[in-house]
């Protein structure tokens, strides 16, 4: 048996590592399984096979591990799919460290396929696609080298350099065939089996708490992670949104932090109506990603109806209910990794109802913290003057704050009176300082206002809009009679959206665009998409607003020209294929036929089904006198037949002449020498 080639084993091991990584990127594989598989992979890549001497004994070690995993599943400490994926990784590790032979290689690759299936079930995200592609390429190359290796006589080197190019071309053709099969073969969409949510590799970066503490640095504004995806109807059609995404509001400020006095409603519902709708509403299908890290619903201002919520968990999706809290906040009842839901919002330029508010909540819209610096009221009176309209007064204060104060994220720690510090000492702060100042200055003049928090902006990716953690924002709601709460933002416009590094934001935007294409074209690809694809091939889609016209067939000369061009392309391809591919194969076949005839004449007859490679291996084992002449001849035949290295002019004749001379030399030997 030929010694396994080092490159083939490395490709096999790396392919197994890619298969395990397809599960690990979901973030659900236990740490102990991750450590064991990584250790086994490193040992195998270094060429060590510590289990080669006792494969059966080490295989028995998997039994107690299987029992421990089963007990963990039975006790509810581990999900069944995660347990199966982890055990598949352990099986692959045991095989990697065992003796290398065709049976072991097949078992390793089979375990890799099982791990790929597990990765698809756990997440199916974009990183899984990268691991899937890596496994497909590495495993295919490893299998191809194994076939060539098996055909090489013992003791002869494997012609790796000459076979890698045709193997690579074969892998490309196989990948293209797989894509065509995926597109055209009737199928259900992947979401029937894939798990929608996984915690990923990072931690949650944003969310909402019951209070907002004024002070500290706004480090969240520099975070570019995507926390929300939304599809809007009607589609705004813009690349960047200048919209406010409301999470919750606060009405009580104690000098240090904001809170809400509204009591939660213990009633749980699948749909909640916050206020009457309008004729022109904005429909949103929103997905909160695991990086969001909160149960608070987000919606474009001003939300009217919310519902049809799905909770995404590692075990699948299921419906969940909503609970109404104070401050226009809605929360999901159950904790999940992510959520999807529907919202109808009233556009900002339309009058809205202030929503369901108790009298004490209405009274709190004018409340001021005890011991507030009196200079704040005097400053507000100086800016507002005799203005009696709440919206006009808010716009005056907002413009003044943007003109006189500086936006910054570089702030110190907590201070005794953060609002006084912002207005009279530092004269610089972030959005929470601007919004707090505007809200309380309005209250000192008798105008009802509250603090609102959520996100600002939105970046288009495909047919959706994404919102980043750095888009977190705070602004002011002013209660205007007859119009409801109106948004007024005192933060300078240039600093309302995220303040992350442009390069990092561009890289994440590129990743999001690729991931969106992956989800749309692969994960959510369904039978309907296949029908649309086939229809578009035969009937290009019409532009929006274009009137449907009766189709007209091309003239006869167009059909004749297309037929002639197609025939010319076909015959050209057939001629070139025959010259480049079939000619070397035929020459190699004639060459091996001539070799076999000479061997038969010398009394070396092949057995049933025995090829030239088998004959060469047999002669080598038997130490036959013709073995030194047949081995290089066989290797050259394999290179010419499979390695795209055709025989040069006169090369076949030279090999046949050398073989004939070796046969004649054998015949001239004495019988005793020939027998020895």
VENSUL-V419280 format. One record per residue. N is the residue number from 1. RES is the residue in one letter. PHI is phi as a letter, one per 40 degrees, with the letter a starting at -180 (* if undefined). OMEGA is omega as a letter, one per 40 degrees, with the letter a starting at -180 (* if undefined). Layout:
BEGIN
n=N res=RES phi=PHI omega=OMEGA
n=N res=RES phi=PHI omega=OMEGA
END
This chain:
BEGIN
n=1 res=X phi=* omega=i
n=2 res=X phi=c omega=i
n=3 res=X phi=c omega=a
n=4 res=X phi=d omega=a
n=5 res=X phi=c omega=a
n=6 res=X phi=c omega=a
n=7 res=X phi=c omega=a
n=8 res=X phi=c omega=i
n=9 res=X phi=c omega=i
n=10 res=X phi=c omega=i
n=11 res=X phi=c omega=i
n=12 res=X phi=c omega=a
n=13 res=X phi=c omega=i
n=14 res=X phi=c omega=i
n=15 res=X phi=c omega=i
n=16 res=X phi=c omega=i
n=17 res=X phi=c omega=i
n=18 res=X phi=c omega=i
n=19 res=X phi=c omega=i
n=20 res=X phi=c omega=i
n=21 res=X phi=c omega=i
n=22 res=X phi=c omega=i
n=23 res=X phi=c omega=a
n=24 res=X phi=c omega=a
n=25 res=X phi=c omega=i
n=26 res=X phi=c omega=a
n=27 res=X phi=g omega=a
n=28 res=X phi=b omega=i
n=29 res=X phi=c omega=a
n=30 res=X phi=d omega=a
n=31 res=X phi=c omega=a
n=32 res=X phi=c omega=i
n=33 res=X phi=c omega=i
n=34 res=X phi=c omega=a
n=35 res=X phi=c omega=a
n=36 res=X phi=c omega=a
n=37 res=X phi=c omega=i
n=38 res=X phi=c omega=i
n=39 res=X phi=c omega=i
n=40 res=X phi=c omega=a
n=41 res=X phi=c omega=i
n=42 res=X phi=c omega=i
n=43 res=X phi=c omega=a
n=44 res=X phi=c omega=i
n=45 res=X phi=c omega=i
n=46 res=X phi=c omega=i
n=47 res=X phi=g omega=i
n=48 res=X phi=c omega=i
n=49 res=X phi=b omega=a
n=50 res=X phi=c omega=a
n=51 res=X phi=c omega=a
n=52 res=X phi=c omega=a
n=53 res=X phi=c omega=a
n=54 res=X phi=b omega=a
n=55 res=X phi=c omega=a
n=56 res=X phi=c omega=i
n=57 res=X phi=c omega=i
n=58 res=X phi=c omega=i
n=59 res=X phi=c omega=i
n=60 res=X phi=c omega=i
n=61 res=X phi=c omega=i
n=62 res=X phi=c omega=a
n=63 res=X phi=c omega=i
n=64 res=X phi=c omega=i
n=65 res=X phi=c omega=i
n=66 res=X phi=c omega=i
n=67 res=X phi=c omega=i
n=68 res=X phi=c omega=i
n=69 res=X phi=c omega=i
n=70 res=X phi=c omega=i
n=71 res=X phi=c omega=i
n=72 res=X phi=c omega=i
n=73 res=X phi=c omega=a
n=74 res=X phi=c omega=i
n=75 res=X phi=c omega=i
n=76 res=X phi=g omega=a
n=77 res=X phi=c omega=a
n=78 res=X phi=a omega=i
n=79 res=X phi=c omega=a
n=80 res=X phi=c omega=a
n=81 res=X phi=c omega=i
n=82 res=X phi=c omega=i
n=83 res=X phi=c omega=i
n=84 res=X phi=c omega=i
n=85 res=X phi=c omega=i
n=86 res=X phi=c omega=a
n=87 res=X phi=c omega=i
n=88 res=X phi=c omega=i
n=89 res=X phi=c omega=i
n=90 res=X phi=c omega=i
n=91 res=X phi=c omega=i
n=92 res=X phi=c omega=i
n=93 res=X phi=c omega=i
n=94 res=X phi=c omega=i
n=95 res=X phi=c omega=i
n=96 res=X phi=c omega=a
n=97 res=X phi=c omega=i
n=98 res=X phi=c omega=a
n=99 res=X phi=c omega=a
n=100 res=X phi=c omega=i
n=101 res=X phi=a omega=a
n=102 res=X phi=d omega=a
n=103 res=X phi=c omega=i
n=104 res=X phi=c omega=i
n=105 res=X phi=d omega=i
n=106 res=X phi=c omega=i
n=107 res=X phi=c omega=i
n=108 res=X phi=c omega=a
n=109 res=X phi=c omega=i
n=110 res=X phi=c omega=i
n=111 res=X phi=c omega=i
n=112 res=X phi=c omega=i
n=113 res=X phi=c omega=i
n=114 res=X phi=c omega=i
n=115 res=X phi=c omega=i
n=116 res=X phi=c omega=i
n=117 res=X phi=c omega=i
n=118 res=X phi=c omega=i
n=119 res=X phi=c omega=i
n=120 res=X phi=c omega=a
n=121 res=X phi=c omega=a
n=122 res=X phi=c omega=a
n=123 res=X phi=a omega=a
n=124 res=X phi=g omega=a
n=125 res=X phi=c omega=a
n=126 res=X phi=c omega=i
n=127 res=X phi=c omega=i
n=128 res=X phi=c omega=i
n=129 res=X phi=c omega=i
n=130 res=X phi=c omega=i
n=131 res=X phi=c omega=i
n=132 res=X phi=c omega=i
n=133 res=X phi=c omega=i
n=134 res=X phi=c omega=i
n=135 res=X phi=c omega=a
n=136 res=X phi=c omega=a
n=137 res=X phi=c omega=a
n=138 res=X phi=c omega=a
n=139 res=X phi=c omega=i
n=140 res=X phi=c omega=i
n=141 res=X phi=c omega=i
n=142 res=X phi=c omega=i
n=143 res=X phi=c omega=i
n=144 res=X phi=c omega=i
n=145 res=X phi=c omega=i
n=146 res=X phi=c omega=i
n=147 res=X phi=c omega=i
n=148 res=X phi=c omega=a
n=149 res=X phi=c omega=a
n=150 res=X phi=c omega=a
n=151 res=X phi=c omega=a
n=152 res=X phi=c omega=i
n=153 res=X phi=c omega=i
n=154 res=X phi=d omega=i
n=155 res=X phi=g omega=a
n=156 res=X phi=c omega=i
n=157 res=X phi=c omega=i
n=158 res=X phi=c omega=a
n=159 res=X phi=c omega=a
n=160 res=X phi=c omega=a
n=161 res=X phi=d omega=a
n=162 res=X phi=c omega=a
n=163 res=X phi=b omega=a
n=164 res=X phi=c omega=a
n=165 res=X phi=c omega=i
n=166 res=X phi=c omega=i
n=167 res=X phi=c omega=i
n=168 res=X phi=c omega=i
n=169 res=X phi=c omega=i
n=170 res=X phi=c omega=i
n=171 res=X phi=c omega=i
n=172 res=X phi=c omega=i
n=173 res=X phi=c omega=i
n=174 res=X phi=c omega=i
n=175 res=X phi=c omega=i
n=176 res=X phi=c omega=i
n=177 res=X phi=c omega=i
n=178 res=X phi=c omega=i
n=179 res=X phi=c omega=i
n=180 res=X phi=c omega=i
n=181 res=X phi=c omega=a
n=182 res=X phi=c omega=a
n=183 res=X phi=c omega=a
n=184 res=X phi=c omega=a
n=185 res=X phi=c omega=a
n=186 res=X phi=d omega=a
n=187 res=X phi=a omega=i
n=188 res=X phi=c omega=a
n=189 res=X phi=c omega=a
n=190 res=X phi=c omega=a
n=191 res=X phi=c omega=i
n=192 res=X phi=c omega=a
n=193 res=X phi=b omega=a
n=194 res=X phi=c omega=i
n=195 res=X phi=c omega=a
n=196 res=X phi=c omega=a
n=197 res=X phi=b omega=i
n=198 res=X phi=a omega=a
n=199 res=X phi=c omega=i
n=200 res=X phi=g omega=a
n=201 res=X phi=c omega=a
n=202 res=X phi=b omega=i
n=203 res=X phi=b omega=i
n=204 res=X phi=c omega=a
n=205 res=X phi=b omega=a
n=206 res=X phi=a omega=a
n=207 res=X phi=h omega=a
n=208 res=X phi=b omega=i
n=209 res=X phi=b omega=a
n=210 res=X phi=c omega=i
n=211 res=X phi=b omega=i
n=212 res=X phi=b omega=a
n=213 res=X phi=c omega=a
n=214 res=X phi=c omega=i
n=215 res=X phi=h omega=a
n=216 res=X phi=g omega=a
n=217 res=X phi=c omega=i
n=218 res=X phi=c omega=a
n=219 res=X phi=c omega=a
n=220 res=X phi=c omega=a
n=221 res=X phi=c omega=a
n=222 res=X phi=c omega=a
n=223 res=X phi=c omega=a
n=224 res=X phi=c omega=a
n=225 res=X phi=c omega=a
n=226 res=X phi=c omega=a
n=227 res=X phi=b omega=a
n=228 res=X phi=a omega=i
n=229 res=X phi=b omega=a
n=230 res=X phi=a omega=i
n=231 res=X phi=b omega=a
n=232 res=X phi=b omega=i
n=233 res=X phi=b omega=e
n=234 res=X phi=c omega=a
n=235 res=X phi=c omega=i
n=236 res=X phi=c omega=i
n=237 res=X phi=g omega=a
n=238 res=X phi=b omega=i
n=239 res=X phi=c omega=a
n=240 res=X phi=b omega=i
n=241 res=X phi=c omega=i
n=242 res=X phi=b omega=a
n=243 res=X phi=b omega=i
n=244 res=X phi=b omega=i
n=245 res=X phi=b omega=a
n=246 res=X phi=c omega=i
n=247 res=X phi=b omega=i
n=248 res=X phi=a omega=i
n=249 res=X phi=b omega=i
n=250 res=X phi=b omega=a
n=251 res=X phi=b omega=a
n=252 res=X phi=b omega=i
n=253 res=X phi=b omega=a
n=254 res=X phi=b omega=a
n=255 res=X phi=h omega=i
n=256 res=X phi=b omega=a
n=257 res=X phi=a omega=i
n=258 res=X phi=c omega=i
n=259 res=X phi=a omega=a
n=260 res=X phi=b omega=i
n=261 res=X phi=c omega=a
n=262 res=X phi=c omega=a
n=263 res=X phi=c omega=i
n=264 res=X phi=c omega=i
n=265 res=X phi=c omega=a
n=266 res=X phi=c omega=a
n=267 res=X phi=c omega=a
n=268 res=X phi=b omega=a
n=269 res=X phi=b omega=i
n=270 res=X phi=c omega=i
n=271 res=X phi=b omega=a
n=272 res=X phi=b omega=i
n=273 res=X phi=b omega=a
n=274 res=X phi=c omega=a
n=275 res=X phi=a omega=i
n=276 res=X phi=c omega=i
n=277 res=X phi=c omega=i
n=278 res=X phi=b omega=a
n=279 res=X phi=c omega=a
n=280 res=X phi=b omega=i
n=281 res=X phi=b omega=i
n=282 res=X phi=b omega=i
n=283 res=X phi=c omega=i
n=284 res=X phi=b omega=i
n=285 res=X phi=b omega=a
n=286 res=X phi=b omega=i
n=287 res=X phi=b omega=i
n=288 res=X phi=c omega=a
n=289 res=X phi=c omega=i
n=290 res=X phi=d omega=i
n=291 res=X phi=c omega=a
n=292 res=X phi=c omega=i
n=293 res=X phi=g omega=i
n=294 res=X phi=a omega=i
n=295 res=X phi=c omega=a
n=296 res=X phi=c omega=i
n=297 res=X phi=c omega=i
n=298 res=X phi=b omega=i
n=299 res=X phi=a omega=i
n=300 res=X phi=c omega=i
n=301 res=X phi=c omega=e
n=302 res=X phi=b omega=a
n=303 res=X phi=c omega=i
n=304 res=X phi=b omega=a
n=305 res=X phi=b omega=a
n=306 res=X phi=b omega=i
n=307 res=X phi=i omega=a
n=308 res=X phi=f omega=a
n=309 res=X phi=c omega=i
n=310 res=X phi=b omega=i
n=311 res=X phi=b omega=a
n=312 res=X phi=c omega=a
n=313 res=X phi=b omega=i
n=314 res=X phi=c omega=a
n=315 res=X phi=c omega=i
n=316 res=X phi=h omega=a
n=317 res=X phi=b omega=i
n=318 res=X phi=a omega=a
n=319 res=X phi=c omega=i
n=320 res=X phi=b omega=a
n=321 res=X phi=b omega=a
n=322 res=X phi=b omega=i
n=323 res=X phi=b omega=a
n=324 res=X phi=c omega=i
n=325 res=X phi=b omega=i
n=326 res=X phi=c omega=i
n=327 res=X phi=g omega=i
n=328 res=X phi=g omega=a
n=329 res=X phi=c omega=i
n=330 res=X phi=b omega=i
n=331 res=X phi=b omega=i
n=332 res=X phi=c omega=a
n=333 res=X phi=c omega=a
n=334 res=X phi=b omega=i
n=335 res=X phi=c omega=i
n=336 res=X phi=b omega=i
n=337 res=X phi=c omega=i
n=338 res=X phi=a omega=a
n=339 res=X phi=a omega=i
n=340 res=X phi=b omega=a
n=341 res=X phi=a omega=a
n=342 res=X phi=b omega=a
n=343 res=X phi=b omega=i
n=344 res=X phi=b omega=a
n=345 res=X phi=b omega=i
n=346 res=X phi=c omega=a
n=347 res=X phi=d omega=a
n=348 res=X phi=c omega=a
n=349 res=X phi=c omega=a
n=350 res=X phi=b omega=i
n=351 res=X phi=c omega=a
n=352 res=X phi=b omega=i
n=353 res=X phi=c omega=a
n=354 res=X phi=c omega=i
n=355 res=X phi=g omega=a
n=356 res=X phi=c omega=a
n=357 res=X phi=b omega=i
n=358 res=X phi=c omega=a
n=359 res=X phi=c omega=a
n=360 res=X phi=c omega=i
n=361 res=X phi=c omega=i
n=362 res=X phi=c omega=a
n=363 res=X phi=c omega=a
n=364 res=X phi=c omega=i
n=365 res=X phi=c omega=i
n=366 res=X phi=b omega=a
n=367 res=X phi=c omega=i
n=368 res=X phi=b omega=i
n=369 res=X phi=c omega=i
n=370 res=X phi=c omega=i
n=371 res=X phi=g omega=i
n=372 res=X phi=c omega=a
n=373 res=X phi=d omega=a
n=374 res=X phi=c omega=i
n=375 res=X phi=c omega=a
n=376 res=X phi=c omega=i
n=377 res=X phi=c omega=i
n=378 res=X phi=c omega=i
n=379 res=X phi=c omega=i
n=380 res=X phi=c omega=a
n=381 res=X phi=c omega=i
n=382 res=X phi=c omega=a
n=383 res=X phi=c omega=a
n=384 res=X phi=c omega=a
n=385 res=X phi=g omega=a
n=386 res=X phi=c omega=a
n=387 res=X phi=c omega=a
n=388 res=X phi=b omega=i
n=389 res=X phi=c omega=a
n=390 res=X phi=c omega=a
n=391 res=X phi=c omega=i
n=392 res=X phi=c omega=i
n=393 res=X phi=c omega=i
n=394 res=X phi=c omega=i
n=395 res=X phi=c omega=i
n=396 res=X phi=c omega=i
n=397 res=X phi=c omega=i
n=398 res=X phi=c omega=i
n=399 res=X phi=c omega=a
n=400 res=X phi=c omega=i
n=401 res=X phi=c omega=i
n=402 res=X phi=c omega=a
n=403 res=X phi=c omega=a
n=404 res=X phi=c omega=a
n=405 res=X phi=b omega=a
n=406 res=X phi=b omega=i
n=407 res=X phi=c omega=i
n=408 res=X phi=a omega=i
n=409 res=X phi=b omega=a
n=410 res=X phi=c omega=i
n=411 res=X phi=b omega=i
n=412 res=X phi=c omega=i
n=413 res=X phi=c omega=a
n=414 res=X phi=c omega=i
n=415 res=X phi=b omega=a
n=416 res=X phi=c omega=a
n=417 res=X phi=b omega=a
n=418 res=X phi=c omega=a
n=419 res=X phi=c omega=i
n=420 res=X phi=c omega=i
n=421 res=X phi=d omega=a
n=422 res=X phi=c omega=a
n=423 res=X phi=c omega=a
n=424 res=X phi=b omega=a
n=425 res=X phi=b omega=a
n=426 res=X phi=c omega=a
n=427 res=X phi=f omega=i
n=428 res=X phi=a omega=a
n=429 res=X phi=a omega=i
n=430 res=X phi=b omega=a
n=431 res=X phi=c omega=a
n=432 res=X phi=c omega=i
n=433 res=X phi=c omega=i
n=434 res=X phi=c omega=a
n=435 res=X phi=c omega=i
n=436 res=X phi=c omega=i
n=437 res=X phi=c omega=a
n=438 res=X phi=c omega=a
n=439 res=X phi=c omega=a
n=440 res=X phi=c omega=i
n=441 res=X phi=c omega=i
n=442 res=X phi=c omega=a
n=443 res=X phi=c omega=i
n=444 res=X phi=c omega=a
n=445 res=X phi=c omega=i
n=446 res=X phi=g omega=i
n=447 res=X phi=b omega=a
n=448 res=X phi=c omega=a
n=449 res=X phi=a omega=i
n=450 res=X phi=a omega=i
n=451 res=X phi=c omega=i
n=452 res=X phi=b omega=i
n=453 res=X phi=b omega=a
n=454 res=X phi=i omega=a
n=455 res=X phi=b omega=i
n=456 res=X phi=b omega=i
n=457 res=X phi=h omega=a
n=458 res=X phi=i omega=a
n=459 res=X phi=b omega=a
n=460 res=X phi=c omega=i
n=461 res=X phi=b omega=a
n=462 res=X phi=g omega=i
n=463 res=X phi=b omega=i
n=464 res=X phi=b omega=i
n=465 res=X phi=b omega=i
n=466 res=X phi=b omega=i
n=467 res=X phi=b omega=a
n=468 res=X phi=c omega=i
n=469 res=X phi=c omega=i
n=470 res=X phi=c omega=i
n=471 res=X phi=c omega=i
n=472 res=X phi=d omega=a
n=473 res=X phi=a omega=i
n=474 res=X phi=b omega=a
n=475 res=X phi=a omega=a
n=476 res=X phi=b omega=i
n=477 res=X phi=b omega=i
n=478 res=X phi=b omega=i
n=479 res=X phi=c omega=a
n=480 res=X phi=b omega=a
n=481 res=X phi=d omega=i
n=482 res=X phi=g omega=a
n=483 res=X phi=b omega=a
n=484 res=X phi=g omega=i
n=485 res=X phi=c omega=i
n=486 res=X phi=b omega=a
n=487 res=X phi=c omega=i
n=488 res=X phi=b omega=a
n=489 res=X phi=b omega=a
n=490 res=X phi=c omega=i
n=491 res=X phi=c omega=i
n=492 res=X phi=d omega=a
n=493 res=X phi=d omega=a
n=494 res=X phi=c omega=a
n=495 res=X phi=b omega=a
n=496 res=X phi=c omega=i
n=497 res=X phi=c omega=a
n=498 res=X phi=c omega=a
n=499 res=X phi=b omega=a
n=500 res=X phi=c omega=i
n=501 res=X phi=c omega=a
n=502 res=X phi=c omega=a
n=503 res=X phi=c omega=a
n=504 res=X phi=c omega=i
n=505 res=X phi=c omega=i
n=506 res=X phi=c omega=i
n=507 res=X phi=c omega=i
n=508 res=X phi=c omega=i
n=509 res=X phi=c omega=i
n=510 res=X phi=c omega=i
n=511 res=X phi=c omega=a
n=512 res=X phi=c omega=i
n=513 res=X phi=c omega=i
n=514 res=X phi=c omega=i
n=515 res=X phi=c omega=i
n=516 res=X phi=c omega=i
n=517 res=X phi=c omega=i
n=518 res=X phi=c omega=a
n=519 res=X phi=c omega=a
n=520 res=X phi=c omega=a
n=521 res=X phi=c omega=a
n=522 res=X phi=b omega=a
n=523 res=X phi=c omega=a
n=524 res=X phi=c omega=a
n=525 res=X phi=c omega=a
n=526 res=X phi=b omega=i
n=527 res=X phi=c omega=i
n=528 res=X phi=c omega=i
n=529 res=X phi=c omega=i
n=530 res=X phi=c omega=i
n=531 res=X phi=c omega=i
n=532 res=X phi=c omega=i
n=533 res=X phi=c omega=i
n=534 res=X phi=c omega=i
n=535 res=X phi=c omega=a
n=536 res=X phi=c omega=i
n=537 res=X phi=c omega=a
n=538 res=X phi=c omega=a
n=539 res=X phi=a omega=a
n=540 res=X phi=d omega=a
n=541 res=X phi=c omega=i
n=542 res=X phi=c omega=i
n=543 res=X phi=c omega=i
n=544 res=X phi=d omega=i
n=545 res=X phi=g omega=a
n=546 res=X phi=c omega=a
n=547 res=X phi=c omega=i
n=548 res=X phi=c omega=a
n=549 res=X phi=b omega=i
n=550 res=X phi=c omega=a
n=551 res=X phi=c omega=i
n=552 res=X phi=b omega=i
n=553 res=X phi=c omega=i
n=554 res=X phi=c omega=i
n=555 res=X phi=c omega=a
n=556 res=X phi=c omega=a
n=557 res=X phi=c omega=i
n=558 res=X phi=c omega=i
n=559 res=X phi=c omega=i
n=560 res=X phi=c omega=i
n=561 res=X phi=c omega=i
n=562 res=X phi=c omega=i
n=563 res=X phi=c omega=i
n=564 res=X phi=c omega=i
n=565 res=X phi=c omega=i
n=566 res=X phi=c omega=i
n=567 res=X phi=c omega=i
n=568 res=X phi=c omega=i
n=569 res=X phi=c omega=a
n=570 res=X phi=c omega=a
n=571 res=X phi=c omega=i
n=572 res=X phi=c omega=i
n=573 res=X phi=c omega=a
n=574 res=X phi=c omega=a
n=575 res=X phi=c omega=a
n=576 res=X phi=c omega=i
n=577 res=X phi=c omega=a
n=578 res=X phi=c omega=a
n=579 res=X phi=c omega=a
n=580 res=X phi=c omega=a
n=581 res=X phi=b omega=a
n=582 res=X phi=c omega=a
n=583 res=X phi=c omega=i
n=584 res=X phi=c omega=a
n=585 res=X phi=c omega=i
n=586 res=X phi=c omega=i
n=587 res=X phi=c omega=i
n=588 res=X phi=c omega=i
n=589 res=X phi=c omega=i
n=590 res=X phi=c omega=a
n=591 res=X phi=c omega=a
n=592 res=X phi=c omega=i
n=593 res=X phi=c omega=i
n=594 res=X phi=c omega=i
n=595 res=X phi=c omega=a
n=596 res=X phi=c omega=i
n=597 res=X phi=c omega=i
n=598 res=X phi=c omega=i
n=599 res=X phi=c omega=i
n=600 res=X phi=c omega=i
n=601 res=X phi=c omega=i
n=602 res=X phi=c omega=i
n=603 res=X phi=g omega=i
n=604 res=X phi=b omega=a
n=605 res=X phi=b omega=i
n=606 res=X phi=c omega=i
n=607 res=X phi=c omega=i
n=608 res=X phi=c omega=i
n=609 res=X phi=g omega=a
n=610 res=X phi=c omega=i
n=611 res=X phi=c omega=i
n=612 res=X phi=c omega=i
n=613 res=X phi=c omega=i
n=614 res=X phi=c omega=i
n=615 res=X phi=c omega=a
n=616 res=X phi=c omega=i
n=617 res=X phi=c omega=i
n=618 res=X phi=c omega=i
n=619 res=X phi=c omega=i
n=620 res=X phi=c omega=i
n=621 res=X phi=c omega=a
n=622 res=X phi=c omega=a
n=623 res=X phi=f omega=a
n=624 res=X phi=c omega=a
n=625 res=X phi=c omega=a
n=626 res=X phi=c omega=a
n=627 res=X phi=d omega=a
n=628 res=X phi=c omega=i
n=629 res=X phi=c omega=a
n=630 res=X phi=c omega=a
n=631 res=X phi=c omega=i
n=632 res=X phi=c omega=i
n=633 res=X phi=c omega=i
n=634 res=X phi=c omega=i
n=635 res=X phi=c omega=a
n=636 res=X phi=c omega=i
n=637 res=X phi=c omega=a
n=638 res=X phi=c omega=i
n=639 res=X phi=c omega=a
n=640 res=X phi=c omega=a
n=641 res=X phi=c omega=a
n=642 res=X phi=b omega=a
n=643 res=X phi=c omega=a
n=644 res=X phi=f omega=i
n=645 res=X phi=b omega=a
n=646 res=X phi=c omega=i
n=647 res=X phi=c omega=i
n=648 res=X phi=c omega=i
n=649 res=X phi=d omega=i
n=650 res=X phi=g omega=a
n=651 res=X phi=c omega=i
n=652 res=X phi=c omega=i
n=653 res=X phi=c omega=i
n=654 res=X phi=c omega=i
n=655 res=X phi=c omega=i
n=656 res=X phi=c omega=i
n=657 res=X phi=c omega=i
n=658 res=X phi=c omega=i
n=659 res=X phi=c omega=i
n=660 res=X phi=c omega=i
n=661 res=X phi=c omega=i
n=662 res=X phi=c omega=i
n=663 res=X phi=c omega=i
n=664 res=X phi=c omega=i
n=665 res=X phi=c omega=i
n=666 res=X phi=c omega=a
n=667 res=X phi=c omega=a
n=668 res=X phi=c omega=i
n=669 res=X phi=c omega=i
n=670 res=X phi=c omega=a
n=671 res=X phi=d omega=a
n=672 res=X phi=c omega=i
n=673 res=X phi=c omega=i
n=674 res=X phi=c omega=a
n=675 res=X phi=c omega=a
n=676 res=X phi=c omega=*
END
